[in-house]
Structure formats: structure tokens, C-alpha cells
């Protein structure tokens, strides 16, 4: 894609969300559903953005040097995330610079995603809280060479705050990665809660959250006789 096209895209991306913005992004090569919402963001050298019906991107994310960013229907990216890939991986790897968020999947706020290799967030899964990092690339010390391996967060899984997920790691579907945990390649084997450094399977998990049919809960637990305030947000 030409530098001029990237400059035009960047200029449109910085605008507030509107139907006109969605139309302009489509004219510039992105696949943006009319019912998607894209707020003001810094987007540079991203070849393809696909936003499904009802998907949302919040304010002041920085997205750069990506082959493709795809949000399926109802998916969401919050605010002030950094999503990027070194250009060499986009050029050399068929899945380099790819972020794929499934139906009603969520990436909340202030996270850092290195998408040197493909990062996938499954349907109804949530990279929740703040300040987690996904790092797909590293140095292969045996070969003395840079390497990048995909990361997958399984469907209906929950990642808490300040986690580290390294290249090759898979969080199984319907699982929880506890706050501060470090998930490495090969240690996500069966559904359940993973905690520690490196993260290990701790216990099974269950709850209504894993079976919901909406993208997000708006209920709040409070210390009252009723226990839960529904539709509080």
C-alpha cells in the first residue's frame, strides 16, 4: 500500500466516530460495517481493518505496522492500548501482524499486544483489567535468531490484570488466567484457572459468565439484601 494511502487513512482514523468516518474508511480500503463504531485513534501502516456489526474501538489506541486487525460482530477494543508488530515479521511471516478478535470478544484498556505473530482472542473471551502484555516474538538462543510464535486466548476465557502471555501460549477455552500470571508455551493444557509464574493449572472454574449470551455484563454485586443490582451500567 502506498504511503499516501496510509497518510489518508491516518487522517481519517484521528476523527471522532461517525457514519461519515466509517464511509471514508471503506473508501480507503478497510471493511467497516455501518453499525461499527471507531473512535479517535492513531493508526499507521495497517493494511486492513475489518469491523463487524456492533463492534467498537474506543479512544486513543495506537495501532501500527499491522497486516490485519479484525473485530467480529460485537467485539470490542477499549482505550489506550498499544497494538503493533515489527515490519520485518509482517513482511516475512504469513500470519505476522495479525490480530483477530472473535464474536463478542474483548480487549479492555491499557494493554500492550505485540502481534509479530498472530494473536487470537476467541469468541466471548476477555483480555480484561489493565496492563497485561502479549509478547509473541523473542530470541531463539539455540539458533541465535529472532522468532515469533502465535498466541491464542480461547473462547469464553478471562485474562485478569497485569498478566504476561508469551509466544506459543494457549489459554484453553472457558479458562481464567489469574492476575500477575505468566503464561508460556506448553502450560495451557486443560480448561480451568491458571496462576503463578510460570502459570500452572490450579482448579476448575465455573459460573454464569462462561455461559452468557451477551457480550458484557452490566450487573453489579453490592452488599445489600438483594445482592446484585441488575443493569447498573
Backbone bond lengths (Angstrom), bond angles and torsions (degrees), N, CA, C in turn:
res aa  C-N    CA-C-N  psi(-1)  N-CA   C-N-CA  omega(-1)  CA-C   N-CA-C  phi
1 X - - - 1.458 - - 1.524 109.19 -
2 X 1.315 117.26 142.92 1.450 121.14 -175.36 1.525 111.58 -74.45
3 X 1.337 115.35 155.43 1.463 120.76 177.60 1.524 111.20 -61.55
4 X 1.325 116.92 -36.38 1.468 120.53 178.72 1.532 110.43 -60.36
5 X 1.328 116.59 -43.55 1.467 119.97 179.03 1.530 110.64 -62.71
6 X 1.323 117.13 -41.66 1.468 120.13 178.01 1.528 111.45 -62.48
7 X 1.324 116.65 -39.65 1.468 120.00 179.36 1.530 110.16 -65.22
8 X 1.321 117.17 -42.53 1.462 120.25 178.44 1.532 110.88 -62.97
9 X 1.325 116.18 -44.19 1.459 119.58 178.27 1.526 110.93 -60.32
10 X 1.337 116.91 -45.08 1.463 120.60 -179.53 1.523 110.95 -59.80
11 X 1.324 116.73 -40.04 1.456 120.40 179.11 1.520 112.61 -64.21
12 X 1.328 117.00 -37.56 1.463 120.29 178.75 1.526 110.83 -73.30
13 X 1.330 116.67 -39.41 1.465 120.01 -177.65 1.523 112.41 -62.53
14 X 1.303 118.58 -28.32 1.467 120.62 -177.68 1.529 111.59 -75.13
15 X 1.340 117.85 -12.44 1.465 121.92 -179.14 1.525 111.26 -74.19
16 X 1.327 117.45 156.39 1.468 120.27 174.26 1.525 111.39 -64.13
17 X 1.322 115.52 161.68 1.458 120.53 179.26 1.520 111.16 -63.33
18 X 1.328 116.41 137.38 1.464 121.33 176.41 1.521 108.65 -169.76
19 X 1.329 115.02 164.13 1.458 119.74 175.35 1.522 110.97 -64.17
20 X 1.332 116.41 -35.94 1.464 120.09 178.59 1.524 111.11 -64.89
21 X 1.326 116.62 -38.47 1.465 119.83 177.59 1.523 110.22 -63.16
22 X 1.331 117.05 -45.54 1.464 119.84 178.30 1.525 111.12 -58.06
23 X 1.316 116.35 -42.58 1.465 120.75 179.05 1.525 110.66 -62.14
24 X 1.335 116.67 -44.27 1.465 120.22 -179.58 1.525 111.29 -64.47
25 X 1.333 117.00 -39.55 1.461 119.69 178.36 1.525 111.15 -64.15
26 X 1.324 117.04 -37.33 1.467 119.38 176.54 1.523 110.74 -65.00
27 X 1.308 117.18 -41.22 1.462 120.73 179.41 1.522 111.33 -64.46
28 X 1.328 116.39 -26.64 1.464 120.62 -179.48 1.535 112.82 -93.01
29 X 1.338 117.24 9.74 1.456 119.71 170.59 1.505 116.66 109.24
30 X 1.347 118.59 -5.58 1.462 120.41 177.99 1.530 109.74 -87.38
31 X 1.336 115.46 159.54 1.458 121.84 179.63 1.526 108.15 -108.69
32 X 1.314 117.05 89.14 1.457 123.38 -172.48 1.527 109.62 -114.93
33 X 1.321 116.16 118.23 1.464 120.30 179.96 1.535 109.40 -67.40
34 X 1.334 117.83 144.08 1.469 119.84 179.00 1.530 113.56 -57.16
35 X 1.335 117.84 -26.29 1.462 120.49 -179.90 1.528 112.99 -97.48
36 X 1.316 117.80 12.65 1.461 121.37 171.17 1.527 109.09 -83.19
37 X 1.337 116.08 159.27 1.464 120.58 -179.99 1.525 108.30 -130.03
38 X 1.317 115.96 120.15 1.462 122.23 -179.31 1.517 109.21 -123.22
39 X 1.334 117.09 108.11 1.458 121.93 -179.31 1.531 110.60 -78.42
40 X 1.328 117.29 -172.43 1.469 122.46 -178.20 1.526 110.19 -70.45
41 X 1.332 116.29 122.52 1.458 121.74 -178.77 1.519 110.13 -142.98
42 X 1.330 114.79 158.36 1.463 121.19 173.62 1.520 107.36 -96.12
43 X 1.307 116.65 110.67 1.469 122.73 -176.99 1.519 108.16 -126.67
44 X 1.335 115.69 122.29 1.460 119.70 -175.84 1.526 110.38 -138.11
45 X 1.314 115.67 127.86 1.463 123.29 178.40 1.523 111.74 54.65
46 X 1.303 115.37 53.70 1.467 122.73 172.80 1.523 106.82 -113.12
47 X 1.316 116.89 112.66 1.458 120.76 -171.04 1.519 112.94 -68.38
48 X 1.349 116.98 -37.97 1.453 119.75 -174.95 1.522 110.13 -145.04
49 X 1.338 116.12 129.03 1.456 122.47 171.14 1.517 107.47 -121.14
50 X 1.338 116.49 126.71 1.457 122.26 178.43 1.523 108.09 -118.80
51 X 1.323 116.34 116.75 1.458 122.09 -179.69 1.520 109.17 -118.09
52 X 1.339 116.35 115.38 1.452 121.10 -178.78 1.511 112.61 -78.36
53 X 1.328 115.61 176.47 1.461 121.72 -178.88 1.528 110.30 -60.62
54 X 1.327 116.59 129.69 1.454 121.31 178.14 1.512 115.02 75.74
55 X 1.316 118.75 3.98 1.467 120.73 177.67 1.526 109.82 -76.86
56 X 1.353 116.72 158.96 1.457 120.29 -174.87 1.525 110.08 -144.07
57 X 1.318 115.84 141.47 1.462 122.84 169.31 1.518 107.13 -124.31
58 X 1.339 116.72 121.05 1.453 121.64 -178.60 1.514 112.79 -75.45
59 X 1.345 116.01 -167.30 1.453 121.71 -172.57 1.526 113.14 -84.07
60 X 1.333 113.58 149.23 1.460 125.02 164.30 1.521 114.80 59.26
61 X 1.311 114.98 35.95 1.457 119.38 163.79 1.523 108.60 -78.38
62 X 1.330 116.01 152.57 1.462 122.13 171.89 1.522 107.16 -114.30
63 X 1.336 115.84 119.60 1.460 121.93 -178.82 1.523 107.29 -126.99
64 X 1.331 117.20 120.66 1.462 118.03 -174.90 1.522 111.76 -147.58
65 X 1.329 114.21 151.36 1.466 123.48 175.03 1.530 111.99 55.80
66 X 1.329 117.13 47.38 1.460 121.55 -178.41 1.529 110.67 -114.76
67 X 1.315 114.95 143.72 1.463 120.30 173.44 1.536 110.40 -75.56
68 X 1.355 115.82 -46.38 1.460 118.85 -177.91 1.523 110.61 -154.33
69 X 1.321 115.58 137.00 1.460 122.90 169.78 1.525 106.48 -121.30
70 X 1.313 116.31 120.79 1.468 120.32 -176.62 1.518 110.11 -125.76
71 X 1.338 115.81 124.12 1.453 122.77 172.16 1.522 107.60 -114.78
72 X 1.337 115.98 117.30 1.457 120.19 178.49 1.534 109.81 -72.96
73 X 1.307 116.72 178.86 1.462 121.46 -177.17 1.528 111.21 -53.63
74 X 1.321 116.76 130.51 1.451 121.58 176.59 1.511 115.87 75.34
75 X 1.330 118.45 0.52 1.467 121.14 -179.63 1.527 110.41 -75.35
76 X 1.339 115.86 162.98 1.462 119.33 -173.96 1.516 111.70 -148.41
77 X 1.335 115.77 140.65 1.457 124.13 165.97 1.523 106.32 -118.46
78 X 1.339 117.25 129.66 1.457 121.67 -175.99 1.513 112.99 -78.18
79 X 1.340 116.82 -131.66 1.457 121.67 -174.39 1.520 111.66 -117.27
80 X 1.324 114.08 150.94 1.466 123.80 168.57 1.528 113.54 55.65
81 X 1.322 115.99 39.21 1.457 121.01 171.28 1.523 109.75 -91.40
82 X 1.322 116.11 153.14 1.462 122.35 173.07 1.520 107.64 -112.76
83 X 1.330 115.87 117.87 1.460 122.74 -177.17 1.519 107.01 -125.86
84 X 1.333 117.30 117.00 1.466 118.31 -172.75 1.515 111.09 -157.36
85 X 1.325 114.86 171.50 1.461 123.06 174.60 1.523 108.47 -153.03
86 X 1.336 118.30 140.38 1.461 119.08 172.71 1.529 110.41 -62.30
87 X 1.318 118.94 136.48 1.470 121.10 -176.05 1.521 114.27 -55.05
88 X 1.325 118.31 -30.64 1.463 120.03 -177.29 1.519 111.55 -61.86
89 X 1.339 117.57 -35.71 1.464 119.78 -179.92 1.526 111.03 -73.89
90 X 1.317 116.90 -34.67 1.459 120.05 175.77 1.524 110.01 -63.23
91 X 1.321 115.61 -37.37 1.459 120.35 -178.36 1.525 112.75 -74.78
92 X 1.333 117.99 -36.03 1.458 121.08 -170.41 1.527 114.47 -99.54
93 X 1.326 118.12 -28.26 1.463 120.52 -174.76 1.523 110.76 -104.62
94 X 1.338 118.68 134.55 1.473 120.22 -179.96 1.522 113.19 -63.99
95 X 1.349 117.27 -25.62 1.463 119.85 177.37 1.519 111.48 -112.22
96 X 1.317 117.38 19.26 1.458 120.89 177.46 1.515 111.70 -74.00
97 X 1.332 116.25 137.67 1.461 120.14 178.13 1.508 114.01 71.37
98 X 1.342 117.04 38.15 1.464 121.14 -178.59 1.529 109.65 -122.30
99 X 1.333 115.87 129.53 1.456 123.03 171.16 1.517 107.61 -122.40
100 X 1.331 116.22 125.39 1.463 121.57 -176.43 1.529 108.22 -128.10
101 X 1.338 117.00 114.33 1.459 122.26 -179.74 1.527 108.05 -111.43
102 X 1.350 116.56 122.30 1.453 121.50 -175.62 1.510 113.67 -75.17
103 X 1.324 115.53 -179.49 1.463 122.83 -177.26 1.533 110.24 -54.89
104 X 1.321 116.29 124.11 1.467 123.85 -179.64 1.530 113.08 59.60
105 X 1.336 117.57 17.05 1.462 119.82 171.83 1.521 110.20 -72.75
106 X 1.351 116.24 157.17 1.462 119.33 -174.50 1.514 111.74 -140.98
107 X 1.333 114.52 138.79 1.457 123.66 167.10 1.520 104.93 -120.03
108 X 1.310 117.81 112.97 1.455 120.23 -172.88 1.531 110.39 -77.17
109 X 1.324 120.21 -127.55 1.466 120.69 -168.60 1.527 112.89 -120.76
110 X 1.341 114.65 149.89 1.464 124.31 172.34 1.533 113.28 63.61
111 X 1.309 116.52 35.53 1.458 121.19 174.61 1.532 109.56 -100.36
112 X 1.341 115.90 162.36 1.463 121.58 176.03 1.526 108.52 -123.27
113 X 1.321 116.06 121.99 1.459 121.34 -179.43 1.524 109.80 -118.87
114 X 1.322 115.36 114.22 1.459 121.44 171.54 1.521 106.93 -91.37
115 X 1.319 116.52 108.15 1.460 122.38 -176.00 1.526 111.13 -102.48
116 X 1.343 116.75 38.99 1.468 119.48 176.05 1.511 110.14 -53.44
117 X 1.341 116.43 -42.29 1.458 122.74 167.06 1.521 107.85 -111.48
118 X 1.288 116.56 168.86 1.465 122.48 -174.37 1.527 111.97 -57.51
119 X 1.321 116.18 134.45 1.466 122.83 171.48 1.525 107.16 -115.18
120 X 1.319 116.19 125.91 1.464 121.53 -179.46 1.520 109.96 -121.17
121 X 1.317 115.86 127.98 1.464 123.02 172.83 1.516 106.33 -112.00
122 X 1.342 116.80 116.55 1.453 121.16 -171.84 1.513 113.96 -70.99
123 X 1.312 115.30 170.61 1.461 121.76 179.48 1.528 110.88 -59.51
124 X 1.320 116.41 134.50 1.467 124.51 179.49 1.528 112.76 62.84
125 X 1.327 118.01 12.32 1.463 121.16 175.33 1.521 109.71 -87.27
126 X 1.339 116.41 160.48 1.457 119.93 -176.48 1.520 110.93 -141.17
127 X 1.338 115.40 120.99 1.464 121.17 165.19 1.522 104.20 -87.54
128 X 1.322 115.86 90.71 1.457 122.38 -165.83 1.529 111.04 -93.10
129 X 1.355 115.53 -174.22 1.455 120.65 176.25 1.515 112.72 59.38
130 X 1.354 115.85 -144.23 1.462 122.04 -177.03 1.532 110.71 -139.63
131 X 1.318 114.89 156.83 1.463 124.32 164.07 1.524 114.67 63.84
132 X 1.320 117.55 31.84 1.459 120.09 168.07 1.520 109.39 -86.70
133 X 1.340 115.30 157.76 1.461 120.38 -179.62 1.525 110.39 -131.21
134 X 1.316 114.64 136.01 1.462 121.20 170.16 1.518 107.02 -112.37
135 X 1.325 116.03 123.63 1.458 121.44 -175.62 1.524 108.33 -126.75
136 X 1.337 116.17 102.29 1.466 119.39 -175.06 1.519 113.35 -88.58
137 X 1.334 118.21 -16.94 1.470 118.06 -176.80 1.521 110.84 -112.29
138 X 1.334 114.31 153.99 1.463 121.82 -179.51 1.527 107.87 -160.95
139 X 1.329 116.24 -170.08 1.463 121.75 176.92 1.522 108.85 -109.30
140 X 1.322 116.71 127.17 1.462 122.15 172.32 1.519 107.25 -80.02
141 X 1.329 116.60 103.20 1.467 120.45 -174.87 1.519 111.95 -66.66
142 X 1.322 117.66 -31.79 1.461 120.06 179.54 1.525 111.39 -66.10
143 X 1.352 115.76 -40.28 1.451 120.50 -177.02 1.527 113.24 -95.59
144 X 1.345 117.30 -8.64 1.463 121.83 -174.82 1.529 110.30 53.56
145 X 1.339 115.15 53.93 1.463 120.37 -176.90 1.526 109.32 -149.88
146 X 1.328 115.57 150.77 1.457 120.82 174.18 1.525 109.84 -70.41
147 X 1.324 116.24 145.66 1.460 120.42 178.95 1.514 109.18 -143.10
148 X 1.331 116.87 155.53 1.458 121.91 177.32 1.525 108.32 -143.20
149 X 1.344 115.92 132.60 1.462 121.91 -176.10 1.531 108.40 -132.20
150 X 1.343 118.06 137.08 1.467 120.50 -176.06 1.527 113.60 -61.92
151 X 1.332 114.85 160.03 1.466 124.19 175.14 1.516 107.81 -124.75
152 X 1.338 115.54 141.17 1.469 118.87 177.27 1.520 109.95 -134.29
153 X 1.335 115.15 128.28 1.459 122.91 170.78 1.518 106.15 -102.78
154 X 1.329 117.06 115.68 1.455 121.56 -172.09 1.510 113.91 -67.54
155 X 1.320 114.57 163.45 1.459 120.88 -177.95 1.532 110.75 -60.12
156 X 1.329 115.61 140.79 1.462 124.29 177.54 1.532 112.43 58.74
157 X 1.321 116.33 33.50 1.460 121.02 175.84 1.519 109.95 -105.48
158 X 1.344 115.79 161.75 1.459 122.65 -172.59 1.522 109.08 -131.44
159 X 1.326 116.85 122.29 1.467 122.62 176.61 1.524 107.66 -109.17
160 X 1.334 117.07 121.49 1.457 121.85 -177.92 1.533 110.64 -82.51
161 X 1.337 117.05 -172.35 1.465 122.39 -173.48 1.529 112.61 -71.65
162 X 1.332 114.55 151.36 1.460 124.67 170.55 1.526 113.31 54.59
163 X 1.314 115.47 41.60 1.461 121.17 173.26 1.525 110.04 -92.31
164 X 1.320 115.91 158.61 1.457 122.45 172.27 1.522 107.38 -122.40
165 X 1.338 115.66 126.99 1.461 121.12 178.35 1.520 107.35 -121.45
166 X 1.329 116.22 118.75 1.461 121.33 -172.77 1.525 111.84 -100.48
167 X 1.317 115.24 161.23 1.455 122.28 -175.89 1.516 112.75 -50.67
168 X 1.319 116.35 133.21 1.456 122.69 179.49 1.511 113.90 90.83
169 X 1.336 117.76 -8.87 1.463 120.75 -178.46 1.522 110.84 -74.28
170 X 1.327 114.64 145.21 1.460 122.21 174.56 1.522 107.77 -131.40
171 X 1.330 116.50 122.31 1.458 120.79 170.64 1.519 106.39 -93.28
172 X 1.349 117.57 116.40 1.468 118.79 -175.50 1.526 112.23 -60.81
173 X 1.309 115.96 158.95 1.442 120.57 176.18 1.519 111.81 -58.47
174 X 1.344 116.28 149.00 1.461 123.18 177.81 1.527 111.46 57.59
175 X 1.338 115.61 45.71 1.460 121.72 -178.46 1.516 110.21 -127.88
176 X 1.340 116.05 168.60 1.453 123.52 177.86 1.520 108.55 -128.14
177 X 1.327 116.65 132.81 1.466 122.00 170.58 1.522 106.43 -105.65
178 X 1.342 116.52 113.26 1.463 121.73 -173.07 1.521 111.18 -68.02
179 X 1.332 116.13 155.73 1.464 122.10 -179.01 1.519 111.06 -55.22
180 X 1.344 115.41 134.52 1.450 121.81 177.12 1.516 115.17 80.89
181 X 1.315 118.65 1.47 1.465 121.46 -177.68 1.525 111.10 -77.01
182 X 1.325 115.22 157.25 1.462 122.41 176.28 1.521 107.98 -121.31
183 X 1.327 116.04 111.38 1.466 121.29 -178.64 1.521 109.14 -97.33
184 X 1.330 116.39 123.15 1.456 121.45 -177.43 1.524 109.52 -117.19
185 X 1.303 114.92 169.99 1.462 120.78 -177.98 1.523 110.75 -59.98
186 X 1.332 115.73 130.42 1.448 120.21 173.35 1.510 116.16 93.08
187 X 1.361 119.09 -7.19 1.463 117.17 -177.39 1.523 113.87 -107.02
188 X 1.317 118.38 10.24 1.459 121.87 171.48 1.516 109.00 -108.38
189 X 1.330 117.06 96.03 1.459 121.20 -169.90 1.522 112.24 -110.39
190 X 1.323 117.63 -46.77 1.458 120.19 -176.82 1.524 109.22 -131.57
191 X 1.347 117.75 155.58 1.458 120.57 -179.22 1.522 112.01 -59.27
192 X 1.332 116.32 146.43 1.454 121.04 178.55 1.512 110.22 151.57
193 X 1.337 116.35 -166.96 1.458 121.67 176.59 1.516 109.82 -93.46
194 X 1.340 114.86 133.71 1.466 122.28 175.71 1.520 108.06 -115.62
195 X 1.337 116.41 134.79 1.458 120.60 -178.15 1.520 109.40 -149.15
196 X 1.352 115.48 156.06 1.452 120.56 174.70 1.510 113.46 102.81
197 X 1.346 114.68 -179.32 1.463 123.19 -179.91 1.529 108.39 -131.51
198 X 1.328 119.32 107.76 1.465 125.50 -8.97 1.527 110.68 -70.15
199 X 1.320 116.19 159.68 1.461 121.01 -176.12 1.528 110.56 -66.44
200 X 1.332 115.32 137.41 1.454 123.13 176.46 1.516 109.70 -127.04
201 X 1.329 115.61 153.43 1.456 120.26 175.91 1.519 108.61 -64.58
202 X 1.341 116.66 131.76 1.460 121.76 -176.35 1.520 111.92 -111.83
203 X 1.326 116.27 -51.21 1.460 119.94 -174.90 1.517 109.76 -161.27
204 X 1.308 116.81 166.67 1.453 121.04 173.11 1.528 109.47 -74.11
205 X 1.319 116.45 156.32 1.466 121.07 177.23 1.515 108.85 -128.69
206 X 1.327 114.88 151.01 1.461 120.50 175.96 1.520 108.27 -154.80
207 X 1.312 116.31 166.89 1.465 120.38 179.01 1.512 110.73 152.25
208 X 1.336 114.79 164.07 1.463 120.50 -177.46 1.521 112.18 -63.59
209 X 1.343 117.79 -27.64 1.467 120.94 -178.76 1.526 111.14 -57.31
210 X 1.327 116.84 -36.33 1.466 120.85 -175.38 1.527 112.32 -75.38
211 X 1.323 117.14 -12.67 1.458 120.55 -178.16 1.522 112.92 -116.30
212 X 1.336 117.96 11.19 1.457 120.42 -176.76 1.520 111.12 -67.54
213 X 1.323 115.51 154.70 1.462 120.15 177.20 1.520 111.68 -113.25
214 X 1.352 117.49 9.31 1.452 122.51 173.56 1.526 108.80 -115.83
215 X 1.330 115.17 158.53 1.455 118.98 -175.05 1.512 114.57 -68.71
216 X 1.341 117.74 -30.49 1.454 119.82 -177.00 1.519 110.12 -147.24
217 X 1.318 115.62 154.50 1.452 119.93 175.63 1.523 109.76 -94.82
218 X 1.306 115.49 139.56 1.457 121.66 178.23 1.535 111.15 -112.37
219 X 1.317 116.39 11.78 1.451 120.86 179.51 1.525 110.34 -87.78
220 X 1.329 116.56 156.03 1.463 122.74 178.30 1.519 109.12 -131.77
221 X 1.334 116.91 130.57 1.458 121.66 173.85 1.524 108.45 -82.49
222 X 1.332 116.81 125.75 1.466 122.14 178.88 1.519 108.79 -132.51
223 X 1.324 115.24 157.47 1.460 120.17 -179.45 1.523 109.91 -86.85
224 X 1.324 114.64 76.68 1.460 122.12 176.75 1.528 107.15 -133.57
225 X 1.325 117.29 167.70 1.468 118.10 176.97 1.516 113.80 -57.11
226 X 1.338 116.78 -29.70 1.464 119.62 -179.87 1.522 112.62 -78.21
227 X 1.336 117.92 -26.40 1.455 121.41 174.25 1.504 115.40 86.79
228 X 1.328 118.70 -48.55 1.459 122.16 -176.94 1.523 109.24 -132.55
229 X 1.324 116.07 131.89 1.447 121.99 172.29 1.524 107.83 -96.63
230 X 1.301 116.85 116.06 1.455 121.11 -176.66 1.534 110.50 -83.71
231 X 1.353 114.53 147.77 1.467 122.24 177.68 1.525 111.46 51.15
232 X 1.352 116.41 44.77 1.458 121.07 -177.18 1.530 112.04 -73.72
233 X 1.327 117.55 -26.55 1.460 120.65 -178.40 1.524 110.20 -88.49
